[in-house]
Amino acid sequence: MTHRLPAIVHLDADAFFVSCELALRPELRGKKCAVGGRERGIISSASYEARACGVYTPMPTQRALKICPDLIMLPHTSGLYGRMSGRMFDVCETLTPLVQRNSIDEGYLDLGPCGFADGAALETRVRGLQARLWDELQLPVSFGLARNKLVAQIASKLRKPRGFIVVPPGTEEAFLAPLAVGKLPGIGAKTEAALNARGVKLIGDITARGEDELQSIFGDGWREMLATARGEDEREVHTEHDDAKSYSQQETFGADIGDFTAIERVAKRMIDELLPKIREDGKRVRTITVKVRYPDFTQETHGRSLAEATDLEAPFYPLVAPLLRAAWGKPRPLRLVSVRFSGVEEGARQLEMFAQADEKRRRLAGVLDRLNDGGRAAVVRHGHQLGSPG
Ligand SMILES: [Mg+2]
């Protein structure tokens, strides 16, 4: 979707898991911190101070402690990240109903329907949102504002932490041109190196090439690559309701990983992070799907369903290794792994709440029916209550 104003916002929480922990322990702010398990052995989030020391995700904890001996290791707090994520997006929904919760710590907002007269007014409101997320939740979040999702996402990641970049409509191509090609989604470190070897270093090097040359570099996908390099994107922001059919998380590795145990740990950690969110939403899920992607972008997906939907982690753990083995057919390192839960059903708590709401509506309907006998005016006065959840 293309807008007259930079109305598409991509927000991306900075060092999300660490930031959630620091919200509980502000005295650790400014220190080299990382979230991860000693026994699980992998860093899942590192503060910017720790990153400056060379710590990245996912890195084995032991190695991180070797290169950064004063690193403060924080254990995962069960349920915290799903809760904080929910609160972050709830605050966003006070600004616009069009919120796409993309993953636990990033998403898109569409401010198109909010009726802003100009870009300045819109920008002021989004700056207000950024300030609110910090004041109320102590979450540092970076923002990109543009007329489409592609450019907004690149912008939000450009100046972390607590970045705020606006790309005025019409300047997309100029904004992207001086950036490294690796900033484009889908171009990882190895592809970037291959492109560099052919003289394509900046995104502007793509738009400057002729058709024939692009075809020889990118093959059949050259038109899409050119459109992407120009900052063109027509994708719409999908609200939670469109996306409610699944919960997923993915992780792109800084360096390709070939160690089965390490990948299995990452996938299990995703289970640990997604199920609390599912419980919080009052849902249950039946199907788990594991996807792996190789550095050349080929990918493989395998899934399995439980006999009954659940909101617990335990039934899914034993499925991870067999699914990974099935999906990871080639003995090659991976670029990305993702875990997705689908077959979403209402949880018991939710069903109970619906039943109570139904019961309230039935009682209200009964009251209205009786009033109806007494006279029409009363019905009209109380009639609006019928639609409220009670
Ligand atoms: Mg983030």
Boltz pocket constraint, residues with backbone or C-beta under 6 A from the ligand:
constraints:
  - pocket:
      binder: B
      contacts: [[A, 12], [A, 13], [A, 14], [A, 15], [A, 16], [A, 105], [A, 106]]
      max_distance: 6.0
